[in-house]
Amino acid sequence: MFLTNRDAVELAEWRRGLHRMPELSGQEAGTARAVQAMLAAAGADHVLAGLGGHGVAAIFEGAAPGPTVMFRAELDGLPIQELSEAPHRSGVHGRAHACGHDGHMAMLAALARGFGRQRPQRGRVVLLFQPAEEDGTGAAAVIADPAFAAIRPDLAFACHNMPGLPFGAVALAAGPANCASAGMRIVLSGRTAHASAPETGLSPMAAVARLMPELTALGGGDWLAPDFAMVTVTHAALGEPCFGIAPGQAEVWCTLRTLNDARMQRLRGQAEALARQAAADTGLDVGIVYQDVFNHCENAPEAVAHLRRACEAEGIPHGPRGLPLRASEDFGRFRQLAPSAMFLLGAGEGRPSLHNPDYDFPDDLIAIGARIFMRTARDILGPAEAEATPQATPAPAPEDTA
């Protein structure tokens, strides 16, 4: 085991410091500073900051040439008001680390300690702390950053904690791991009128009433089949909240979801055709905007094989239970660069779900996830485990910005 008891205590405290200061996608400046301070204390060979926004990457060089192996965590929190009495609860109103990204960062902080004490034999390890995962823009921004070319991986790995799975158990399988999804915003524009003379205007009411069931009906298919699709209407607005004006504008928001990217392209085309036809039939103008766009995550067999061997070496139970997820993850973009794989790490069957206001990452998962990552790196790059010493330099606690 490459972590000491002291490490475990300090990493948990560091994680709780992050938990107190959640920042939203694209706003993670304070979190990035805390990560940079931790990496400097751990002795990273190089630290890149400002990747794709507030992203941070640490590089640990091996003595001999070899592949680049990347491990990724996420920086951002959620626009959720935390409901907790924990001493480390969020100190920022309306913001919370309710997805466990603080715990994922702590796993990589554990790796930084391990590789700071002893480098891999060959190649190099990259620890990427990625911004803006929750809105689907972060991975694309990191990859597009010119500085990322210097750390382009040959293999990439990630983990996501998962309430509902037995504590410490791993869900892992080759093939689809997370769905593709896209947020579709349909804007229908007509002309307002006095409520006593609606015939003098052009109301989008009929188009909205038609579109919501039509869009939902595009979904269907066996959940695990390539043709699976789901459309969820998440928001609709019609006119102004008053009694004297017949509406002239409306919006329908929906989330499109498929098991793979090819099916997503077809689903987008089908949804757009419905919106345009409804507008044409009622004389309305229509605009369509996409946001929160996620590619599907595909676990490469060769990357999965490394994680399986790591779980077996560490005595951690693993299997395909719970995969693929309907939820999306923008780690899927890294598969365009290199074989990649993400595993789910069980947070316990009795815990609140992800994105619930009372969810808090369990500290005891930090060491389990870190062990899997470290064993994976050792399998690929050679031993990187030194005798752990109780005098190891502690990672600094993040500044509390509450």
BELKAJO-V800528 format. One record per residue. N is the residue number from 1. PHI is phi in whole degrees, -180 to 180 (999 if undefined). PSI is psi in radians with two decimals (NA if undefined). Layout:
((N	PHI	PSI) (N	PHI	PSI))
//
This chain:
((1	999	2.22) (2	-90	-0.04) (3	-111	2.45) (4	-91	2.99) (5	-61	-0.64) (6	-63	-0.72) (7	-56	-0.82) (8	-59	-0.76) (9	-65	-0.80) (10	-69	-0.66) (11	-67	-0.66) (12	-65	-0.72) (13	-67	-0.67) (14	-63	-0.75) (15	-60	-0.73) (16	-68	-0.57) (17	-63	-0.73) (18	-63	-0.66) (19	-63	-0.55) (20	-73	-0.31) (21	-128	0.93) (22	-65	2.50) (23	-131	2.54) (24	-78	2.92) (25	-53	2.25) (26	83	-0.05) (27	-120	0.38) (28	-87	0.64) (29	-63	-0.79) (30	-67	-0.71) (31	-62	-0.74) (32	-62	-0.68) (33	-64	-0.71) (34	-63	-0.70) (35	-65	-0.77) (36	-61	-0.71) (37	-64	-0.73) (38	-62	-0.77) (39	-67	-0.65) (40	-63	-0.72) (41	-67	-0.57) (42	-75	-0.31) (43	89	0.62) (44	-60	2.54) (45	-68	-0.71) (46	-144	2.55) (47	-130	2.17) (48	-103	2.31) (49	-121	2.83) (50	73	0.40) (51	-75	2.06) (52	58	0.51) (53	122	-1.90) (54	-107	0.28) (55	-64	2.62) (56	-133	2.41) (57	-134	2.37) (58	-110	2.47) (59	-120	2.27) (60	-119	2.00) (61	-89	2.36) (62	-84	2.94) (63	-77	-0.44) (64	-122	2.76) (65	-61	2.67) (66	175	-3.06) (67	-72	2.83) (68	-99	2.13) (69	-113	2.16) (70	-110	2.39) (71	-120	2.31) (72	-118	2.42) (73	-129	2.99) (74	-116	2.56) (75	-93	-0.46) (76	-90	2.68) (77	-105	-2.80) (78	-129	2.68) (79	-81	1.16) (80	-129	2.39) (81	-81	2.05) (82	-72	2.39) (83	-112	1.67) (84	-159	2.63) (85	-107	0.14) (86	-64	2.50) (87	-59	-0.47) (88	-98	0.33) (89	-61	2.82) (90	-55	2.34) (91	-98	0.16) (92	-117	2.06) (93	-60	2.31) (94	75	0.23) (95	-133	2.48) (96	-156	2.59) (97	-88	1.18) (98	-90	0.15) (99	-114	-0.11) (100	87	0.25) (101	-64	-0.47) (102	-62	-0.67) (103	-70	-0.66) (104	-62	-0.71) (105	-63	-0.65) (106	-67	-0.58) (107	-61	-0.77) (108	-71	-0.54) (109	-63	-0.64) (110	-63	-0.75) (111	-62	-0.70) (112	-59	-0.70) (113	-63	-0.80) (114	-63	-0.80) (115	-76	-0.39) (116	-67	-0.52) (117	-82	-0.61) (118	-152	2.14) (119	-73	2.83) (120	-65	2.76) (121	-66	-0.63) (122	-146	2.96) (123	66	-2.63) (124	-157	2.68) (125	-107	2.31) (126	-115	2.18) (127	-105	1.94) (128	-104	2.14) (129	-104	1.75) (130	-90	2.40) (131	-83	2.92) (132	50	0.84) (133	-76	-0.67) (134	-64	-0.50) (135	-103	0.11) (136	79	0.12) (137	-99	-0.28) (138	-70	-0.84) (139	-62	-0.75) (140	-62	-0.70) (141	-67	-0.69) (142	-63	-0.83) (143	-63	-0.64) (144	-76	-0.30) (145	-67	2.23) (146	-56	-0.51) (147	-68	-0.38) (148	-69	-0.43) (149	-56	-0.54) (150	-72	-0.29) (151	-124	0.34) (152	-54	2.21) (153	-84	2.76) (154	-95	-0.41) (155	-145	2.55) (156	-137	2.44) (157	-135	2.64) (158	-152	2.89) (159	-137	2.57) (160	-133	2.27) (161	-67	2.64) (162	-145	1.71) (163	-59	2.56) (164	103	-0.43) (165	-92	2.60) (166	-54	2.52) (167	-59	2.21) (168	81	-0.09) (169	-84	2.67) (170	-113	2.33) (171	-102	2.16) (172	-154	2.32) (173	-161	2.61) (174	-74	2.68) (175	101	-2.83) (176	-59	2.32) (177	-115	-0.59) (178	-140	2.58) (179	-72	2.69) (180	-77	2.58) (181	-151	2.78) (182	-152	2.34) (183	-87	2.10) (184	-111	2.13) (185	-113	2.02) (186	-104	2.13) (187	-111	2.11) (188	-110	2.17) (189	-121	2.24) (190	-129	-2.12) (191	-152	2.27) (192	-71	2.88) (193	-154	2.88) (194	-65	2.47) (195	-63	-0.37) (196	-83	-0.20) (197	-138	1.06) (198	-61	-0.38) (199	-68	-0.25) (200	-86	-0.09) (201	-113	-2.87) (202	-141	1.71) (203	-88	2.43) (204	-86	0.14) (205	-57	-0.84) (206	-65	-0.64) (207	-67	-0.70) (208	-64	-0.82) (209	-62	-0.58) (210	-76	-0.73) (211	-69	-0.68) (212	-60	-0.87) (213	-70	-0.56) (214	-65	-0.76) (215	-63	-0.80) (216	-61	-0.62) (217	-69	-0.24) (218	-69	-0.36) (219	-75	2.84) (220	148	-3.11) (221	95	2.74) (222	-60	2.31) (223	-53	-0.63) (224	-98	0.11) (225	-91	2.63) (226	-58	-0.42) (227	-90	0.10) (228	-58	2.43) (229	-148	2.64) (230	-145	2.39) (231	-125	2.14) (232	-117	2.03) (233	-74	2.13) (234	-108	-0.32) (235	-165	2.53) (236	-147	2.46) (237	-139	2.43) (238	-136	1.99) (239	62	-2.82) (240	-102	2.67) (241	-78	1.28) (242	-150	2.94) (243	-100	-0.16) (244	-99	-0.04) (245	-126	2.17) (246	-75	2.38) (247	-68	2.60) (248	-120	-0.11) (249	-146	2.62) (250	-150	2.77) (251	-134	2.49) (252	-126	2.16) (253	-109	2.39) (254	-148	2.72) (255	-107	2.17) (256	-95	2.43) (257	-143	2.31) (258	-142	2.91) (259	-82	-0.32) (260	-148	2.86) (261	-68	-0.63) (262	-63	-0.75) (263	-66	-0.58) (264	-62	-0.71) (265	-62	-0.69) (266	-67	-0.72) (267	-65	-0.71) (268	-61	-0.75) (269	-62	-0.72) (270	-65	-0.76) (271	-67	-0.72) (272	-64	-0.69) (273	-63	-0.70) (274	-63	-0.77) (275	-64	-0.75) (276	-69	-0.63) (277	-69	-0.72) (278	-63	-0.68) (279	-68	-0.78) (280	-62	-0.70) (281	-68	-0.39) (282	-114	0.14) (283	74	0.38) (284	-96	2.74) (285	-87	2.62) (286	-135	2.45) (287	-128	2.51) (288	-129	2.22) (289	-128	2.45) (290	-112	2.51) (291	-151	2.98) (292	51	0.97) (293	-96	2.17) (294	-123	2.29) (295	-73	2.79) (296	-75	2.67) (297	-94	2.28) (298	-125	2.02) (299	-81	2.08) (300	-74	2.39) (301	-55	-0.71) (302	-68	-0.60) (303	-72	-0.70) (304	-61	-0.68) (305	-60	-0.69) (306	-63	-0.77) (307	-67	-0.66) (308	-62	-0.80) (309	-61	-0.66) (310	-65	-0.78) (311	-62	-0.74) (312	-66	-0.72) (313	-65	-0.56) (314	-92	-0.01) (315	70	0.57) (316	-103	2.15) (317	-64	2.48) (318	-150	2.73) (319	-179	-3.12) (320	-85	-0.01) (321	-52	2.29) (322	92	-0.09) (323	-111	2.58) (324	-77	2.88) (325	-93	2.52) (326	-71	-0.53) (327	-65	2.74) (328	-106	2.86) (329	-155	2.27) (330	-86	0.13) (331	-59	-0.41) (332	-57	-0.43) (333	-67	-0.45) (334	-72	-0.30) (335	-68	-0.27) (336	-70	-0.33) (337	-103	-0.60) (338	-162	2.74) (339	-55	2.34) (340	-142	2.81) (341	-157	2.49) (342	-121	2.39) (343	-115	2.71) (344	-98	2.41) (345	-117	2.01) (346	-60	2.23) (347	-99	0.05) (348	114	2.55) (349	-82	-0.27) (350	-104	0.21) (351	-91	2.75) (352	-60	2.74) (353	-78	2.84) (354	-58	2.51) (355	72	0.05) (356	-75	2.61) (357	-69	-0.24) (358	-110	0.28) (359	-80	2.39) (360	-141	2.18) (361	-58	2.28) (362	-77	2.19) (363	-60	-0.54) (364	-67	-0.23) (365	-77	-0.32) (366	-57	-0.89) (367	-67	-0.62) (368	-65	-0.87) (369	-62	-0.72) (370	-64	-0.66) (371	-62	-0.74) (372	-64	-0.79) (373	-63	-0.80) (374	-65	-0.75) (375	-64	-0.65) (376	-62	-0.80) (377	-62	-0.73) (378	-64	-0.66) (379	-63	-0.61) (380	-91	-0.70) (381	-112	-0.06) (382	100	2.87) (383	-53	2.38) (384	-137	0.44) (385	-110	2.10) (386	-105	2.88) (387	-62	2.10) (388	-72	2.49) (389	-120	2.37) (390	-61	-0.31) (391	-88	0.23) (392	-56	2.50) (393	-65	2.17) (394	-74	2.58) (395	-72	2.37) (396	-67	2.51) (397	-71	2.44) (398	-63	2.60) (399	-67	2.29) (400	-81	2.02) (401	-96	0.12) (402	-65	NA))
//
